[in-house]
Amino acid sequence: MPQRIGILGGAFDPPHNAHVAMAEAAIAQFGLDALRVIPTGDAWHKPRDLSSGAHRAEMARLAFAHLSKVSIDETELLRQGPSYTIDTLRALQKQTPEAQFFLFIGEDQGKALGTWREIEEIAQRAIICVAEREMPGMSVPDVPNHDIPTQVLKLPHLPHSATQVRERVAQGQAIDNLVPEPVALYIQRHHLYLPDR
């Protein structure tokens, strides 16, 4: 039976409790042997400047340290120029060609799949799993202009976002209930997300 490898990409600026819940759910629901958490490099779709790759990779290591099947993959951080999912997926499949890959994405990304570079090839190379928060009336997002098969990753409703975390830090508010404790301490120690003085 082929190894089942999950891919969870994101800015992780910072990683928060909803990211951790997504990783835990992915491992459990899809019987993963391994989950690669991949901080984005120069993401073409991110409108703002990201924190350094070194900070984001270290915060990801801290956030997911308790999950033995998770490893932090810096492939995209080391890549020059814009970073696309298809390039990362091709590189991972070269490393482990016999594996079955699962690509885990959030609801917002699921709605935008039609804009992804080479989405048809991505769907051939990996099973695309769209996170769905358990809320009444929610359904798997439609994929515009594509007939891309997706599976559902069921998640508890955690209304956390990295934007919310950054805003709270900038305003001097507590983030203890939004991010794992080691991440909160790292943010504080490195003075991340504070307004320019």
Backbone as a ProteinNet text record, in pm:
[ID]
protein_1_A
[PRIMARY]
MPQRIGILGGAFDPPHNAHVAMAEAAIAQFGLDALRVIPTGDAWHKPRDLSSGAHRAEMARLAFAHLSKVSIDETELLRQGPSYTIDTLRALQKQTPEAQFFLFIGEDQGKALGTWREIEEIAQRAIICVAEREMPGMSVPDVPNHDIPTQVLKLPHLPHSATQVRERVAQGQAIDNLVPEPVALYIQRHHLYLPDR
[TERTIARY]
84.2	0	88.9	62.3	149.5	140.1	249.6	252.8	156.1	82.7	-14.7	46.9	77.2	145.6	55.7	34.3	-43.9	45.5	-10.7	58.5	-31.8	21.3	-52.6	34.6	2.3	78.2	7.2	81.9	23.1	130.8	89.3	185.9	236.1	146.8	180.8	246.1	175	227	129.4	108.3	170	79.2	133.3	46.8	-39.8	-166.5	-258.4	-331.5	-419.7	-485.2	-569.1	-626.9	-704.3	-613.1	-489.9	-393.4	-362.9	-341.8	-310.4	-428.6	-550.2	-670.1	-683.4	-648.5	-654.9	-555.8	-434.6	-334.2	-378.9	-430	-476.9	-590.7	-685.2	-799.1	-754	-661.1	-612	-547.2	-462.8	-394.6	-496.1	-593.5	-692.7	-789.8	-847.8	-953.7	-902.6	-778.5	-727.6	-618.9	-598.8	-503.1	-364.2	-316.7	-187.7	-71.8	28.7	154.4	244.8	229.3	310.9	234.5	263.6	205.2	317.5	335.8	436.2	369.9	413.8	367	467.1	415.8	503.5	473.7	556	538.5	564.4	478.2	491	615	669.5	780.9	724.4	760.9	710.5	575.4	471.7	338.9	278.9	242.1	190.8	59.8	-16.9	-150.5	-155.1	-39.9	-39.4	-15.2	-112.7	-100	-7.9	33.6	114.4	249.7	341.2	472.3	458.4	524.3	521.9	639.6	626.2	740.7	846.6	968.3	1076.4	1044	1097.9	1078.7	1133.3	1244.8	1304.6	1209.4	1146.3	1050.4	930.4	877	756.4	784.1	900.4	936.3	953.4	1018.2	1040	908	818.8	688.3	609.6	620.2	552.1	608.7	741.3	802.2	746.6	736.3	684.7	537.2	458.4	313.8	280.2	356.4	323.4	415.2	498.8	599.7	540	418.2	357.1	300.3	299.6	244.1	358.7	377.8	494.6	494	378.5	372.2	395.7	409.3	427.3	575.3	615.4	749.1	733.1	823.1	821	911.8	858.5	929.4	954.9	1081.3	1116.7	1137.9	1085.8	1101.7	1067.1	951.4	907.2	986.8	1031.1	1110.8	1245.5	1297.3	1428	1419.8	1299.8	1281.4	1289.6	1358.3	1367.3	1244.3	1194.6	1082.1	949.1	842.2	707.6	696.3	615.6	600.3	461.2	455.9	329.1	317.3	195.3	168.6	214.2	192	227.2	377.2	460.1	605.3	644.2	581.6	609.2	564.9	447.7	395.4	484.1	529.8	621.2	749.7	804.4	929	909.3	797.3	770.9	750.9	685.5	663.7	792.3	887.7	1018.5	1087.9	1071.1	1132.9	1067	934.8	858.7	756.9	803.1	713	601.4	619.9	518.3	409.6	424.2	329.4	199.2	93	-35.4	-37.5	-54.2	-51.1	-191.4	-207.1	-331.9	-296.8	-363.8	-339.7	-453.5	-420.9	-522.1	-523.6	-643.3	-657.3	-778.9	-779	-890.3	-1006.4	-1117.6	-1237.8	-1213.9	-1144.2	-1120.1	-1037.4	-936.3	-854.7	-937.5	-1027.4	-1113.9	-1200.3	-1248.5	-1331	-1249.7	-1119.5	-1033.3	-954.9	-987.1	-910.7	-903.3	-1007	-1008.7	-898.6	-838.9	-732	-593.2	-584.9	-454.7	-385.8	-254.7	-175.7	-180	-216.4	-216.6	-296.9	-416.8	-501.5	-536.8	-554.4	-588.3	-476.2	-351.9	-239.1	-228.3	-254.2	-253.9	-353.6	-473.7	-578.8	-542.6	-458.5	-412.6	-305.9	-227	-114.6	-151.8	-260	-296.9	-447.9	-495.1	-636.1	-649.6	-734.1	-752.1	-860.7	-826.3	-917.8	-943.2	-1069.3	-1106.3	-1163.1	-1105.8	-1152.6	-1291.8	-1376.7	-1512.7	-1537.7	-1560.4	-1590.6	-1731.2	-1746.8	-1876.9	-1971.7	-2043.1	-2142.7	-2267.2	-2385	-2506.6	-2509.6	-2552.5	-2570.2	-2444.8	-2331.1	-2208	-2196.9	-2138.7	-2117.9	-1979.9	-1936.5	-1806.9	-1812.1	-1711.2	-1714.8	-1717.1	-1783.6	-1783.1	-1648.7	-1606.5	-1482.1	-1518.9	-1492.9	-1534.9	-1461.9	-1537.4	-1482.9	-1401.3	-1415.7	-1340.8	-1429.1	-1402.2	-1470.4	-1366	-1316.6	-1208.8	-1269.4	-1240.9	-1294.5	-1223.1	-1301.4	-1244.4	-1309	-1238.4	-1294.7	-1304.2	-1382.4	-1406.6	-1323.1	-1257	-1188.5	-1274.9	-1338.6	-1427.9	-1345.7	-1379.8	-1308.9	-1406.9	-1364.8	-1447.1	-1445.1	-1547.8	-1553.3	-1457.6	-1348.6	-1251.2	-1233.7	-1293.8	-1291.7	-1161.4	-1048.8	-919.9	-863.9	-792.3	-719.7	-587.7	-489.7	-359.7	-373.1	-463.1	-486.4	-532.2	-624.5	-675.2	-561.5	-475.6	-363.2	-271.1	-235.4	-145.5	-206.9	-336.6	-404.3	-405.1	-431.4	-434.4	-295.4	-192	-56.2	-26.8	-60.4	-34.3	-107	-222.7	-302.5	-268.7	-170.1	-128.8	-225.6	-308.1	-406	-350.2	-407.6	-362.7	-398.5	-310.8	-336	-327.5	-321.3	-300.5	-402.8	-527	-630.1	-636.2	-548.7	-551.9	-437	-324	-205.6	-149.4	-75.5	-9.2	85.8	99.3	180.1	322.5	393.2	529.3	532.7	427.5	421	400.4	311.8	288.7	418.3	493	619.6	721.4	724.4	816.9	784.3	655.4	612.4	655.3	634.9	671.7	823.4	896.8	1043.1	1105.6	1047	1104.6	1033.4	940.3	870.8	805	741.3	674.9	539.3	498.5	364.9	337.5	440.9	421.1	419.4	341.7	339.1	475.5	505.9	631.6	628.5	738.8	743.3	783.8
-118.2	0	124.9	221.3	338.6	424.8	492.1	584.8	699.6	741.4	850.2	976.3	1072.5	1194.3	1315	1390.1	1512.5	1633.2	1734.2	1860.9	1970.9	2049.9	2163.1	2286.7	2367	2488.7	2609.4	2715	2838.6	2937.8	3061.4	3163.2	3134.1	3082.6	3056.5	3180.9	3293.5	3422.9	3493.3	3436.5	3317.1	3194.8	3075.4	2957.9	2972.9	2932.3	2948.5	2817.6	2819	2695.3	2629.8	2708.5	2648.1	2570.4	2618.4	2542.8	2408.3	2411.1	2288.4	2192.2	2243.9	2159.4	2098.2	2174.9	2124.8	2010.3	2025	1919.1	1793.3	1809.4	1694.2	1622.5	1699.8	1640.4	1569.7	1628.9	1568.6	1433.1	1427.3	1302.2	1195.3	1233.1	1136.3	1093.2	1187.2	1154.5	1083.7	1112.3	1053.7	949.7	911.1	805.4	832.5	954.4	992.5	926	889.4	841.6	959	1068.8	1188.3	1309.9	1424.7	1551.2	1653.1	1705.7	1808.8	1945.1	2021.9	2159.7	2248.5	2325.5	2399.2	2548.8	2625.9	2771.5	2824.7	2915.1	2968.6	3055.2	3052.5	3141	3273.1	3311.5	3434.3	3400.1	3402.1	3359.3	3465	3423.9	3517.4	3581.3	3514.9	3562.3	3639.7	3660.9	3732.8	3881.9	3967.5	4109.9	4187.1	4127.3	4201.3	4133.5	4206.8	4149.6	4050.5	3938.2	3836.3	3856.1	3803	3796.8	3708.5	3716.3	3639.1	3489.6	3421.3	3277.7	3206.4	3255.7	3193.2	3200.7	3316.5	3329.7	3237.7	3236.1	3156.7	3007.2	2963.2	2821.3	2781.7	2867.5	2834.8	2832.8	2929.3	2928	2803	2759.5	2636.5	2516.2	2510.4	2400.3	2397.1	2513	2520.8	2481.3	2527	2501.8	2354.4	2284.1	2145.4	2043.4	2087.4	1999.9	1876.6	1886.4	1774.3	1667.9	1693.8	1598.4	1524.2	1398.6	1323	1299.1	1302	1277	1402.4	1516.8	1643.6	1678	1720.9	1777.8	1911.4	2003.3	2134.4	2126.5	2161.7	2151.7	2293.7	2329.3	2465.4	2478.4	2382.9	2383.7	2518.7	2573.6	2698.8	2818.5	2813.8	2924.1	2934.3	2821.6	2818.9	2846.2	2840.7	2859.9	3008.9	3040.2	3178.7	3212.1	3334.1	3379.3	3332.5	3355.8	3319.1	3169.8	3136.9	2998.2	2948.6	2836.9	2778.4	2635.9	2598	2465.2	2355	2371.3	2264.9	2236.2	2340.1	2319	2239.8	2274	2203.9	2058.9	2036.1	1900.2	1815.1	1870.5	1796.7	1759	1853.8	1827.3	1717.1	1721.6	1619.5	1482.3	1478.4	1349.1	1290.7	1375.1	1323.1	1254.5	1310.8	1253.1	1121.2	1112.6	994.6	959.3	904.3	883.8	782.7	691.1	587.1	630.4	746.2	790.2	842.2	835.8	899.5	1032.5	1142.4	1275.4	1331	1401.8	1470	1616.4	1704.9	1848.5	1910.2	1965	2022.4	2173.8	2226.8	2370.9	2420.5	2548.6	2609.4	2641.2	2679.7	2711.7	2824	2928	3040.7	2997.6	2915.9	2865.2	2774.7	2697.2	2609.6	2687.1	2802	2885.8	2944.7	2959.2	3021.3	2919.3	2790.8	2688.4	2716.4	2774.6	2803.3	2897.5	2970.7	3064.9	3004	2881.7	2820.6	2780	2795.7	2754.2	2601.9	2554.2	2411.3	2327.7	2374.4	2305.9	2164	2143	2007.4	1909.1	1951.8	1863.6	1841.6	1945.7	1930.5	1822.5	1827.7	1731.1	1589.3	1575.6	1442.8	1389	1478.2	1437.9	1419.6	1484.1	1478.6	1481.6	1423.7	1436.1	1569.8	1657.3	1789.7	1780.9	1820.4	1813.1	1954.2	1995.5	2131.2	2128.6	2209.8	2217.3	2276.8	2214.3	2263.7	2271.8	2393	2408.6	2358.3	2288.6	2230.2	2338.9	2395.9	2498.3	2466.3	2488.7	2461.3	2540.1	2471.6	2538.7	2553.1	2505.7	2517.6	2398.4	2422.1	2313.7	2327.9	2223.4	2228.7	2338.5	2424.5	2534.6	2487.7	2563.6	2536.3	2578.2	2509.5	2544.5	2612.5	2742.2	2813.3	2765	2742.6	2707.6	2578.6	2494.9	2369.4	2259.7	2139.2	2023.4	1945.9	2008.4	1950.8	1873.6	1743.2	1667.4	1706.1	1722.9	1752.6	1662.9	1643	1574.8	1675.2	1641	1732.9	1692.8	1791.8	1775.7	1845.5	1767.4	1823.4	1882.8	2005.7	2075.2	2129.8	2137.4	2209.7	2358.2	2429.7	2572.9	2648.3	2696.5	2778.8	2907.3	3015.8	3138.5	3216.8	3147.1	3214.1	3245.6	3355	3386.3	3451.6	3437.7	3499.4	3651.6	3705.8	3850.8	3895.2	3820	3851.5	3847.9	3748.5	3737.4	3858.5	3892.2	4006.4	4136.2	4154.8	4276.5	4284.6	4172.1	4171.9	4202.8	4145.8	4174.8	4324.2	4378.8	4520.8	4611.8	4565.7	4644.6	4613.2	4525.6	4491.5	4399.6	4325.9	4235.3	4093.6	4013.8	3875.2	3788	3691.7	3595.8	3452	3435	3302.5	3199.4	3241.1	3145.3	3126.6	3194	3186.3	3106.3	3103.4	3034.5	2942.4	2837	2753.8	2839.6	2803.9	2883.7	2909.8	2808.1	2836.2	2941.7	2946.8	3047	3185.7	3196.2	3325.3	3377.8	3289	3329.4	3372.3	3302.1	3336.5	3475	3500.6	3631.2	3742	3718.1	3818.2	3838.8	3729.1	3735.5	3809.2	3790.7	3849.9	3978	4024.9	4152	4154.4	4043.4	4035.1	4104.3	4156.6	4213.7	4341.7	4402.5	4529.6	4642.6	4748.3	4859.2	4927.3	4982.6	5056.9	5177.3	5199	5312	5439.2
0	0	0	-90.6	-97.8	27.8	55.6	168.2	139.9	242.7	229.3	290.5	202.7	246.4	223.4	329.3	319.6	300.2	234.8	213.5	267.6	359.2	414.4	399.2	299.6	274.6	332.1	352	401.1	438.6	461.8	503.3	644.7	731	871.6	933.1	918.5	961.8	1054.7	1175	1234.5	1221.1	1251.1	1262.9	1387.4	1376.4	1489.8	1516.4	1614.9	1659	1550.2	1459.2	1350.2	1255	1233.6	1152.3	1218.3	1349.4	1422.9	1416.3	1433.8	1425.5	1286.5	1184	1046.6	1027.1	1079.2	1067.9	1141.2	1262.5	1340.6	1269	1214.4	1144	1016.8	944.1	819.8	847.1	948.9	983.5	1021.9	1104.2	1153	1043.7	972.2	876.4	751.6	711.1	587.3	612.1	737.8	770.2	715.8	733.7	676.6	750	672.2	729.1	764.4	690.4	712.7	662.4	723.5	678.8	667.8	546.2	522.1	537.4	633.7	651.2	577.4	480.2	389.1	393.9	465.6	461.7	320.4	275.5	140.4	127.5	7.4	-24.4	-73.4	-194	-255.5	-317.4	-235.2	-280.3	-372.6	-492.9	-593.5	-550.9	-462	-426.3	-294.6	-231.1	-102.9	-127.8	-91.6	-121.7	-27.3	83	179.7	196.7	255.1	285.6	400.1	386	490.5	584.7	704.9	795.4	730.5	779.4	717.7	717.8	618.3	610.7	732.7	786.3	904.8	1023.8	1045.5	1155.5	1133.3	1011.6	985.5	996.9	949.2	960.7	1107.2	1185.1	1326.6	1403.2	1375.2	1442.2	1403.8	1278	1236	1311.2	1325.6	1402.5	1544.6	1606.3	1743.4	1750.1	1654.1	1656.4	1639.5	1554.7	1520.7	1588.5	1682.1	1743.5	1809.9	1860.5	1932.5	1838.3	1708.8	1611.9	1543.7	1580.8	1533.7	1382.9	1319.4	1174.8	1091.3	1158.3	1087.4	1076.7	957.4	938.5	866.4	895.4	831.4	709.6	593.9	466.8	415.4	397.2	355.6	205.1	127.2	-18.2	-79.3	-43.8	-105.6	-55	69.1	122.5	51.4	5.2	-59.7	-209.3	-265.8	-409.8	-443.7	-551.3	-598.6	-682.6	-669.6	-750.8	-695.9	-773.6	-728.4	-700	-601.3	-559.1	-595.8	-666.2	-709.1	-655.3	-619.4	-563.5	-657.4	-788	-882.3	-878.3	-864	-858.5	-733.9	-622.2	-496.5	-505.4	-561.6	-573.9	-664	-775	-863.9	-790.3	-713.8	-640.1	-536.5	-465.1	-363	-426.6	-542.6	-608.1	-664.1	-698.9	-740.7	-623.7	-503.7	-384.1	-344.5	-359.9	-317.1	-425.6	-539	-653.1	-629.3	-535.2	-513.6	-415.6	-354.2	-250.6	-310.7	-231.3	-263.9	-189.5	-262.5	-201	-180.9	-69.5	-34.7	-11.7	-82.6	-69	11.1	126.9	216.1	202.1	174.5	156.3	233.5	263.4	334.6	242.1	302.6	225.3	125.6	168.2	77.9	-42.6	-18.4	-128.5	-219	-158.4	-236.6	-333.9	-290.6	-377.9	-492.2	-472.4	-573.3	-656.2	-645.1	-717.9	-867	-922.3	-1065.6	-1109.8	-1017.1	-1051.5	-1035.4	-983.7	-956.5	-1085.8	-1087.9	-1203.8	-1216.6	-1335.4	-1369.7	-1270.7	-1239.4	-1141.4	-1185.2	-1316.3	-1362.4	-1330.3	-1349.7	-1317.6	-1167.1	-1089	-943.1	-903.3	-962.6	-929.5	-973.3	-1076.3	-1118	-1022.9	-968.7	-884.6	-737.6	-693.6	-551.6	-536.4	-427.9	-390.6	-318.4	-371.9	-312.4	-206	-85.8	28.4	79.6	74.5	114.3	255.8	342.2	480.5	484.5	562.8	582.2	731.4	779.6	922.2	948	1058.5	1090.6	1138.9	1040.8	1070.1	988.4	1042.9	967.7	837.2	731.8	604	520.6	569.4	491.8	397.6	280.8	186	124.8	54.4	-11.9	-117	-123.4	-218	-362.5	-446.7	-589.5	-646.5	-750.5	-817.3	-948.1	-962.6	-1082.8	-1207	-1314.5	-1446	-1448.6	-1348.8	-1346.3	-1289.8	-1336	-1279.5	-1199.2	-1094.9	-1014.7	-898	-889.2	-775.6	-646	-541.6	-410	-306.1	-197.6	-82.1	31.6	132.6	243.3	364.2	422.5	550.3	653.7	740.2	842.7	956.3	992.6	1099.7	1201.4	1326.2	1423.8	1388.4	1428.4	1398	1489.7	1431.9	1504.8	1424	1468.6	1388.3	1400.8	1398.9	1412.4	1274.2	1265.1	1143	1180.7	1091.1	1116	1120.8	1038.6	1040.6	1178.9	1236.5	1370.7	1473.1	1463.2	1557	1542.8	1418.8	1396.9	1449.4	1424.6	1471.4	1623.5	1688.9	1835.7	1893.2	1833.6	1880.7	1863.4	1747.1	1719.2	1818.5	1867.9	1962.6	2108.6	2128.8	2264.4	2337.1	2261.7	2322.4	2329.6	2418.3	2438.3	2318	2289.6	2181.1	2231.7	2363.7	2422.5	2377.8	2354.4	2314.2	2162.9	2088.3	1942.1	1882.7	1953.1	1901.2	2008.9	1969.1	2069.9	2154.5	2281	2373.9	2323.5	2269.3	2221.7	2110.8	2028.4	1921.6	1981.6	2080.3	2147	2209.2	2273.2	2335.3	2230.3	2117.8	2009	1953.6	1931	1879.7	1974.9	2103.4	2204.5	2208.9	2208.6	2219.2	2100.3	1980.9	1859.6	1816.3	1898.9	1873.1	1735.1	1698.7	1568.4	1573	1458.7	1435	1512.7	1568.3	1637.8	1535.4	1561.3	1464.8	1458	1340.1	1326.1	1418.3	1482.5	1577	1505.7
[MASK]
+++++++++++++++++++++++++++++++++++++++++++++++++++++++++++++++++++++++++++++++++++++++++++++++++++++++++++++++++++++++++++++++++++++++++++++++++++++++++++++++++++++++++++++++++++++++++++++++++++++

